[in-house]
Amino acid sequence: MTERRVARRYELSLPVVVRSPIERQVEPHNGQTRDISTRGVYFLIEEDMAPGTELDFTLTLPAEITRGTEVFIRAHGRVVRVDRKTEDGTDKLGIAAVIEKYDIIRAEPVPS
């Protein structure tokens, strides 16, 4: 099988909050990224999603990574693959999603 990725992937375990842009009243789902690039993300979550599902998600880059304040990446994308996994005795879904657009928001520094 040939590699189809064109953007470099970074193995990062970051908190991710996922929402459906269509069903705004539905509670957001919390997950954890496994890797990310400028064009895609792979994260683990307990809630089911189907390929083709649109999603909005927010990643939090902690101050330790950004060397300053937290940075939030708000993105819109689409699920391209779903993998069923069991980790630490818990059933989870591995979601591969393409990132269609994103914004980077730097948190306000906390005065010392």
HURAQUI-V319764 format. One record per backbone hydrogen bond with DSSP energy under -1.0 kcal/mol. NH is the residue of the N-H (numbers start at 1). CO is the residue of the C=O. If there is no record, write none. Layout:
BEGIN
NH;CO + NH;CO
END
This chain:
BEGIN
10;36 + 16;31 + 17;58 + 18;29 + 19;56 + 26;23 + 29;18 + 31;16 + 32;44 + 33;14 + 34;42 + 35;42 + 36;10 + 37;40 + 41;97 + 42;35 + 43;95 + 44;32 + 45;93 + 52;79 + 53;50 + 55;77 + 56;19 + 57;75 + 58;17 + 59;73 + 60;15 + 61;71 + 65;62 + 66;62 + 67;63 + 68;63 + 71;61 + 72;105 + 73;59 + 74;103 + 75;57 + 76;101 + 77;55 + 78;98 + 79;53 + 80;96 + 81;96 + 83;94 + 85;92 + 87;90 + 90;87 + 92;85 + 93;45 + 94;83 + 95;43 + 96;81 + 97;41 + 98;78 + 99;39 + 100;76 + 101;76 + 103;74 + 105;72 + 107;70
END
